[in-house]
Amino acid sequence: MSAGDPVSVQILDKEYLIACPPEEQEDLQRAATLLNQRLRQIREHGKVMGTERLVIMAALNMANELSKIASREERSTAELGARVRGMRERVERALVHGQQLEL
């Protein structure tokens, strides 16, 4: 995977050139757009002073959202695993007893 040509992204009215593989350039643009939107929202609605604090607040907010999504995904995966185990056990019991199952 090569770095590819630099991609220009705009964040808080500044241009940044970032080396990115061609297959990831669209994702990079979306991420930069999301970050820019979050930074502007915090700047417009908050009392955060200074770019560094603004970036830290946006990063913390986004990390918190990512953590919540990861937790929900873990719970969903665990629930799905339990359901699959339950179905497998029902199938195995039915096979042992030669029964037909209703799924």
C-alpha positions in Angstrom: 0.0 0.0 0.0 1.7 3.2 -1.1 1.2 6.6 0.4 0.0 8.1 -2.9 -0.3 11.8 -3.7 -0.9 14.3 -0.9 -4.6 15.1 -0.4 -5.7 18.6 0.5 -8.1 18.9 3.4 -9.5 22.1 4.9 -9.8 22.3 8.7 -10.7 25.7 10.3 -9.9 27.6 7.2 -6.4 26.1 7.0 -5.2 23.7 4.2 -3.4 20.6 5.2 -1.7 18.3 2.7 -1.8 14.7 3.9 -0.2 11.7 2.2 -2.8 9.0 1.8 -3.2 5.8 -0.3 -5.6 6.4 -3.2 -8.1 3.9 -1.8 -8.4 5.8 1.5 -8.7 9.3 0.1 -12.5 9.5 0.2 -12.4 8.3 3.9 -9.8 10.9 4.7 -12.0 13.7 3.1 -15.0 12.5 5.1 -13.0 12.4 8.3 -11.6 15.9 7.7 -15.1 17.2 7.0 -16.5 15.7 10.2 -13.6 17.0 12.2 -14.0 20.5 10.7 -17.8 20.5 11.5 -17.2 19.4 15.1 -14.5 22.0 15.6 -16.8 24.8 14.3 -19.7 23.6 16.4 -17.6 23.7 19.6 -16.1 27.1 18.7 -19.5 28.6 17.9 -21.4 27.1 20.9 -18.8 26.9 23.6 -16.4 29.1 25.6 -13.4 27.2 24.4 -10.5 29.5 23.8 -7.5 28.6 21.7 -7.1 26.2 18.9 -5.3 23.6 21.0 -8.2 23.4 23.5 -10.7 23.4 20.7 -9.0 20.4 19.1 -8.7 18.6 22.5 -12.5 19.1 23.1 -13.4 17.8 19.7 -11.0 14.8 20.1 -12.5 14.0 23.5 -16.1 14.2 22.2 -15.3 12.1 19.2 -13.4 9.5 21.3 -16.3 9.3 23.7 -18.7 8.7 20.8 -16.4 6.0 19.3 -16.2 4.3 22.7 -20.0 4.2 23.0 -20.3 2.7 19.6 -17.6 0.1 20.4 -19.5 -0.8 23.6 -22.8 -1.2 21.7 -21.0 -3.3 19.1 -19.5 -5.6 21.8 -22.9 -6.1 23.4 -24.5 -6.8 20.1 -21.8 -9.3 19.2 -22.2 -11.0 22.6 -26.0 -11.2 22.2 -25.7 -12.6 18.7 -23.2 -15.2 19.9 -25.6 -16.2 22.7 -28.4 -16.6 20.1 -26.2 -18.6 17.8 -25.1 -20.9 20.6 -28.8 -21.4 21.6 -29.8 -22.3 18.1 -26.8 -24.7 17.7 -27.8 -26.4 21.0 -31.4 -26.7 19.7 -30.2 -28.2 16.4 -27.9 -30.6 18.2 -30.7 -31.8 20.5 -33.0 -32.2 17.6 -30.4 -34.2 15.7 -29.9 -36.5 18.7 -33.6 -37.1 19.1 -34.3 -37.2 15.3 -36.8 -34.4 15.6 -37.8 -31.7 13.0 -37.2 -28.2 14.2 -39.3 -25.0 13.8 -36.9 -22.1 13.3 
